[in-house]
Amino acid sequence: MYEIGTEDRVEQATDLPLPSAGAPLPVLVADDAGAVILLFHASERDGAASVNEAIAIVRFSGCIAHLLGPPNDEALTGHPLAACGLTPYGVFRVQGSSWVKGLERMNRVHPLHRPEVYREHSHYVYTFHDSVFECVAKGATAIVRVQARGAAIEEIAREIGGHAA
């Protein structure tokens, strides 16, 4: 993964929807061209009357790295960013990200390496009930709507596969 440095600062991303604290059931669809879409049940704050009806779809643009996996909410204190303010059931941006800096260092061997490209990227973190999603991307946009989960998954799969209208 990555080691945390003294400059990592975790800040809440209030412009992105919160996940449900119960069972957000995140789904990740991605390609190697930098398109990443994260779908999950949203918090009642961001959705319909029932949390089971509110589906959040977050589109990350220019994504250069992503992961979805441990720890869950009960082991979140073991995450490298926990000491920096990472909390369960939230969405965050990491300022001064060690992960972004590490990706830039790793790419220095490339003959056309441009370190300034990495300054255009942000480190995003979603803490779900059973997992954590992280990515380094240029930006993120989100919508929350009432939609059947299966239909939303099919829609984003078509979109990322280049078949969306």
Backbone bond lengths (Angstrom), bond angles and torsions (degrees), N, CA, C in turn:
res aa  C-N    CA-C-N  psi(-1)  N-CA   C-N-CA  omega(-1)  CA-C   N-CA-C  phi
1 M - - - 1.452 - - 1.523 108.11 -
2 Y 1.310 119.18 -112.37 1.451 122.74 178.60 1.514 108.52 -156.67
3 E 1.318 116.38 157.23 1.457 121.82 176.55 1.520 108.49 -102.26
4 I 1.309 115.11 143.50 1.461 121.15 -177.77 1.524 110.03 -82.71
5 G 1.320 115.17 137.89 1.454 121.21 176.27 1.515 110.55 -105.82
6 T 1.305 115.50 -176.42 1.468 120.36 -177.46 1.526 112.50 -75.46
7 E 1.332 117.99 -13.47 1.464 120.44 -177.12 1.526 113.96 -95.81
8 D 1.334 119.05 -7.33 1.466 121.37 -179.07 1.531 109.63 -67.89
9 R 1.335 115.58 124.54 1.463 121.69 177.39 1.521 108.89 -130.92
10 V 1.309 116.63 122.24 1.458 122.55 -179.80 1.523 108.88 -91.33
11 E 1.339 115.77 125.28 1.465 121.39 178.66 1.518 109.18 -127.94
12 Q 1.334 117.06 140.93 1.456 120.15 176.95 1.524 109.56 -64.42
13 A 1.324 115.06 138.95 1.470 121.47 176.36 1.522 107.21 -99.38
14 T 1.309 116.35 88.74 1.464 121.52 -174.29 1.523 113.13 -72.84
15 D 1.333 117.90 -10.67 1.460 120.95 179.79 1.530 112.81 -88.92
16 L 1.334 117.57 -0.87 1.464 121.90 179.67 1.525 109.66 -116.68
17 P 1.349 117.67 149.04 1.466 120.50 -176.50 1.522 112.94 -69.05
18 L 1.332 114.55 145.07 1.460 121.71 177.06 1.521 110.53 -82.26
19 P 1.332 117.29 147.19 1.460 119.40 174.83 1.526 110.78 -79.73
20 S 1.308 115.83 156.04 1.457 121.55 172.06 1.524 107.86 -62.61
21 A 1.323 116.24 141.21 1.464 120.06 177.88 1.529 110.91 -76.52
22 G 1.311 117.14 -18.94 1.464 120.32 -178.25 1.510 112.39 -79.42
23 A 1.306 116.14 -90.57 1.467 121.70 -178.23 1.521 109.29 -129.11
24 P 1.325 117.94 83.70 1.464 119.70 -178.01 1.524 113.08 -71.64
25 L 1.330 118.32 -20.29 1.470 123.96 176.35 1.531 112.25 48.05
26 P 1.338 118.14 60.30 1.461 119.78 -177.23 1.519 113.06 -63.75
27 V 1.322 114.80 144.45 1.463 123.37 175.90 1.520 105.97 -127.11
28 L 1.319 116.07 133.70 1.449 122.12 -179.88 1.518 109.15 -117.64
29 V 1.330 116.32 127.84 1.456 122.06 175.82 1.524 105.87 -125.52
30 A 1.343 116.57 127.72 1.457 119.87 -175.31 1.519 110.76 -148.28
31 D 1.334 114.96 158.63 1.461 120.29 171.16 1.522 108.28 -130.75
32 D 1.321 117.12 174.25 1.463 119.12 -177.11 1.529 112.73 -87.44
33 A 1.315 117.10 11.11 1.461 121.60 175.90 1.532 111.85 -99.03
34 G 1.323 117.42 7.57 1.457 121.33 177.39 1.504 115.88 95.75
35 A 1.334 117.85 5.13 1.468 120.69 176.90 1.523 108.70 -89.41
36 V 1.314 116.30 123.11 1.466 122.20 179.13 1.519 107.37 -135.58
37 I 1.325 115.71 129.68 1.463 121.15 176.93 1.521 108.22 -127.27
38 L 1.324 115.38 129.51 1.456 123.23 179.04 1.522 107.73 -114.36
39 L 1.313 116.42 127.69 1.459 122.45 -179.60 1.522 107.68 -121.45
40 F 1.337 117.74 140.20 1.473 121.16 178.67 1.528 109.97 -163.72
41 H 1.331 115.48 163.87 1.464 120.62 172.96 1.528 107.00 -72.97
42 A 1.317 115.62 128.49 1.461 121.31 -175.91 1.525 111.33 -88.51
43 S 1.313 114.74 159.79 1.457 122.37 173.61 1.523 109.10 -62.92
44 E 1.313 116.28 152.84 1.467 120.06 176.83 1.527 111.24 -58.66
45 R 1.316 117.27 -26.14 1.470 121.20 177.75 1.520 110.89 -57.71
46 D 1.338 116.25 -34.70 1.451 121.19 -173.09 1.520 114.54 -106.38
47 G 1.323 117.68 5.24 1.447 115.96 -172.19 1.504 115.51 -138.93
48 A 1.301 113.27 -147.68 1.463 122.33 -174.90 1.525 110.73 -81.08
49 A 1.316 115.36 -173.92 1.452 121.06 -178.62 1.524 111.56 -61.92
50 S 1.297 117.37 -34.79 1.461 122.32 178.85 1.515 109.06 -112.25
51 V 1.332 115.67 131.43 1.458 119.71 -178.74 1.528 111.22 -61.61
52 N 1.331 117.47 -26.02 1.451 120.76 179.35 1.522 112.62 -72.75
53 E 1.321 117.40 -10.29 1.457 121.35 179.28 1.521 112.42 -98.19
54 A 1.315 117.69 -23.70 1.458 121.44 -174.62 1.526 110.22 -86.76
55 I 1.328 115.75 116.00 1.460 122.10 178.53 1.525 108.02 -109.92
56 A 1.327 116.09 125.69 1.461 121.02 174.74 1.520 108.22 -98.46
57 I 1.320 115.43 136.37 1.458 122.03 175.19 1.523 106.50 -124.34
58 V 1.328 115.56 114.32 1.455 121.36 -178.21 1.524 107.77 -111.56
59 R 1.322 115.49 123.33 1.466 121.81 179.66 1.525 108.94 -105.67
60 F 1.319 115.67 121.85 1.454 121.80 177.65 1.524 108.26 -101.50
61 S 1.314 116.82 129.66 1.465 120.92 -179.22 1.529 109.99 -104.45
62 G 1.317 115.11 146.25 1.455 120.53 177.65 1.510 113.40 59.90
63 C 1.301 116.99 37.56 1.466 121.27 -177.69 1.534 109.92 -73.53
64 I 1.327 116.60 130.23 1.459 120.68 178.93 1.531 112.93 -110.44
65 A 1.337 117.29 -11.22 1.466 120.79 176.66 1.522 108.34 -162.02
66 H 1.324 115.90 144.73 1.463 120.00 176.24 1.520 109.68 -154.76
67 L 1.332 115.21 158.19 1.459 120.56 174.93 1.520 109.17 -153.52
68 L 1.310 115.35 151.52 1.463 123.16 176.48 1.517 106.32 -139.74
69 G 1.311 116.39 118.64 1.459 119.76 -178.37 1.513 111.75 174.15
70 P 1.332 116.99 -156.11 1.455 121.16 -177.28 1.526 111.84 -63.26
71 P 1.311 115.22 160.50 1.454 130.23 7.86 1.532 112.54 -92.38
72 N 1.322 115.84 165.17 1.457 119.81 173.13 1.531 108.81 -85.89
73 D 1.332 116.55 -177.41 1.466 120.21 -175.98 1.521 113.07 -61.79
74 E 1.330 117.19 -31.77 1.464 120.08 -178.03 1.522 112.63 -76.36
75 A 1.317 117.80 -19.76 1.467 121.79 -179.46 1.524 112.02 -113.15
76 L 1.326 117.52 12.58 1.463 120.86 -175.37 1.525 112.50 -60.78
77 T 1.327 117.93 -26.75 1.466 119.57 178.71 1.530 111.70 -64.70
78 G 1.332 117.87 -14.67 1.455 121.66 175.64 1.518 113.53 -86.01
79 H 1.316 118.07 -7.81 1.475 121.47 178.78 1.528 108.91 -70.43
80 P 1.339 117.71 142.23 1.466 119.71 -179.65 1.530 114.71 -55.51
81 L 1.330 118.29 -29.34 1.466 120.93 -177.90 1.533 113.97 -90.84
82 A 1.328 117.77 -0.54 1.466 120.31 -178.29 1.527 111.46 -58.59
83 A 1.307 117.07 -40.55 1.463 120.82 -179.43 1.528 112.03 -69.63
84 C 1.319 116.56 -12.97 1.475 121.69 -179.33 1.523 112.29 -97.42
85 G 1.332 117.55 1.34 1.457 120.40 177.16 1.512 116.45 114.20
86 L 1.325 118.17 7.58 1.463 121.04 177.93 1.525 109.07 -68.66
87 T 1.328 117.49 129.27 1.465 121.89 -178.67 1.529 109.78 -129.23
88 P 1.329 117.25 161.23 1.470 120.36 -179.68 1.528 112.78 -65.59
89 Y 1.337 114.49 153.60 1.462 124.31 171.96 1.531 112.48 58.31
90 G 1.311 116.27 44.48 1.454 119.65 -177.16 1.515 113.03 -136.69
91 V 1.320 114.27 178.47 1.463 122.03 176.31 1.526 107.22 -135.47
92 F 1.340 115.70 133.52 1.451 121.08 -169.59 1.526 111.89 -140.16
93 R 1.331 114.58 159.85 1.454 123.12 166.23 1.526 105.94 -118.52
94 V 1.326 115.20 142.66 1.455 119.95 179.17 1.523 107.79 -107.69
95 Q 1.304 115.94 112.94 1.473 121.90 176.95 1.525 107.99 -83.11
96 G 1.319 117.63 142.87 1.462 121.41 -179.65 1.519 112.51 64.89
97 S 1.312 117.22 33.56 1.462 123.65 -171.44 1.533 114.40 -59.61
98 S 1.308 115.17 125.53 1.468 121.68 174.04 1.524 110.85 -66.07
99 W 1.330 116.97 -31.60 1.464 120.19 179.23 1.536 110.18 -64.79
100 V 1.342 116.71 -46.28 1.466 120.45 178.50 1.525 109.61 -61.20
101 K 1.323 116.99 -44.45 1.462 120.47 179.69 1.529 111.18 -62.74
102 G 1.327 117.02 -38.87 1.458 120.82 178.30 1.518 112.37 -66.53
103 L 1.324 117.02 -38.38 1.464 120.35 176.86 1.526 110.76 -64.23
104 E 1.326 116.22 -40.35 1.462 119.93 177.96 1.528 110.56 -63.79
105 R 1.331 117.33 -45.03 1.477 120.89 178.83 1.526 111.33 -61.23
106 M 1.322 116.92 -42.10 1.455 121.68 -178.91 1.533 111.20 -61.79
107 N 1.322 116.77 -33.84 1.465 121.04 -176.09 1.532 113.19 -84.91
108 R 1.318 117.84 -5.14 1.472 120.62 -177.16 1.519 113.47 -59.99
109 V 1.308 117.89 -21.27 1.464 120.35 -179.49 1.526 112.02 -74.44
110 H 1.318 117.42 -14.82 1.461 121.31 -179.96 1.526 109.35 -70.76
111 P 1.338 118.50 133.75 1.471 120.16 -177.50 1.531 114.00 -63.42
112 L 1.323 118.59 -23.07 1.471 121.26 179.97 1.536 111.89 -106.85
113 H 1.316 116.61 22.33 1.473 121.84 -178.43 1.524 111.55 -57.12
114 R 1.345 114.61 134.00 1.462 121.72 176.83 1.528 108.00 -129.90
115 P 1.325 118.69 100.09 1.466 121.13 -175.63 1.523 113.59 -60.35
116 E 1.331 117.70 -27.63 1.471 120.29 -178.20 1.530 112.06 -64.83
117 V 1.314 117.78 -23.49 1.465 121.44 179.09 1.529 110.38 -59.96
118 Y 1.303 117.14 -35.13 1.467 121.20 -176.77 1.524 111.88 -72.28
119 R 1.305 117.73 -22.98 1.473 119.94 177.13 1.522 111.30 -70.88
120 E 1.328 117.81 -15.32 1.464 122.40 178.62 1.526 112.03 -82.73
121 H 1.321 117.65 -6.35 1.464 122.29 -174.22 1.526 112.24 -104.89
122 S 1.326 115.02 151.53 1.466 122.59 175.63 1.519 109.05 -119.78
123 H 1.310 115.08 153.16 1.463 123.05 176.73 1.529 106.78 -101.10
124 Y 1.337 116.72 115.39 1.461 123.72 -179.79 1.521 109.67 -105.63
125 V 1.338 116.54 145.89 1.463 121.29 177.80 1.527 109.19 -138.59
126 Y 1.330 116.30 128.41 1.467 123.19 170.10 1.521 107.22 -112.72
127 T 1.327 117.33 127.45 1.465 121.09 175.81 1.523 108.42 -105.69
128 F 1.316 115.03 111.77 1.461 122.11 -179.63 1.532 110.49 -99.21
129 H 1.304 116.51 177.99 1.460 121.89 178.69 1.525 111.41 -62.96
130 D 1.322 117.21 -46.77 1.462 120.94 -174.31 1.523 114.84 -109.89
131 S 1.324 117.92 0.28 1.470 119.80 -176.07 1.524 110.58 -163.04
132 V 1.325 114.20 175.87 1.460 122.79 175.55 1.524 107.00 -128.87
133 F 1.330 116.08 137.46 1.458 121.81 172.97 1.520 107.49 -112.07
134 E 1.336 115.95 133.45 1.458 120.97 175.50 1.515 108.89 -134.80
135 C 1.314 115.69 145.96 1.457 119.10 173.50 1.518 110.09 -153.14
136 V 1.326 114.00 158.34 1.459 122.41 173.20 1.525 105.06 -115.37
137 A 1.327 116.06 114.72 1.457 121.35 -174.28 1.520 110.46 -145.07
138 K 1.334 115.15 163.84 1.470 120.33 178.01 1.516 111.81 -72.90
139 G 1.325 117.51 -31.41 1.446 119.64 -178.39 1.508 111.95 -169.35
140 A 1.329 114.82 173.06 1.458 121.14 179.64 1.521 109.37 -145.37
141 T 1.332 115.08 138.48 1.459 121.46 173.10 1.515 107.09 -129.41
142 A 1.313 116.28 151.56 1.460 119.15 -175.93 1.515 111.95 -142.85
143 I 1.312 113.65 151.15 1.460 121.20 169.98 1.518 107.25 -132.79
144 V 1.315 115.82 151.14 1.461 122.33 173.45 1.509 106.28 -126.54
145 R 1.321 115.95 128.09 1.457 119.09 -179.29 1.523 110.06 -149.57
146 V 1.319 114.20 162.66 1.458 120.69 174.95 1.518 107.08 -84.13
147 Q 1.316 115.41 117.24 1.457 120.93 -177.89 1.521 108.07 -160.94
148 A 1.299 116.74 147.36 1.455 120.64 174.65 1.523 108.73 -63.39
149 R 1.312 116.90 135.94 1.464 121.84 -176.74 1.526 111.57 -57.57
150 G 1.321 117.52 -45.12 1.461 121.18 -179.15 1.513 112.41 -61.46
151 A 1.327 116.72 -41.66 1.467 120.29 178.83 1.527 110.82 -65.33
152 A 1.329 116.79 -38.40 1.465 120.55 178.76 1.527 110.78 -65.96
153 I 1.327 117.18 -40.40 1.464 121.29 178.38 1.525 110.31 -63.31
154 E 1.320 117.30 -44.94 1.473 120.62 177.91 1.522 111.21 -60.64
155 E 1.326 116.18 -40.57 1.467 120.97 -179.25 1.530 111.12 -62.98
156 I 1.327 117.57 -46.54 1.463 118.34 -178.01 1.524 111.84 -72.50
157 A 1.317 117.85 -29.87 1.463 120.49 176.19 1.535 109.84 -64.60
158 R 1.336 116.72 -42.18 1.468 119.96 176.44 1.519 110.86 -64.44
159 E 1.330 115.77 -41.61 1.470 120.66 -178.58 1.530 111.06 -61.72
160 I 1.301 117.05 -47.97 1.462 119.67 -176.14 1.524 110.79 -74.02
161 G 1.315 116.75 -23.09 1.453 120.53 177.20 1.522 113.07 -82.40
162 G 1.338 116.41 -1.24 1.454 120.53 177.57 1.515 113.84 84.09
163 H 1.337 116.17 14.69 1.452 119.71 -177.87 1.528 112.88 -106.12
164 A 1.330 117.67 5.06 1.454 119.76 -178.40 1.519 109.71 -74.46
165 A 1.309 114.90 147.82 1.473 120.27 -179.83 1.514 109.92 -80.58
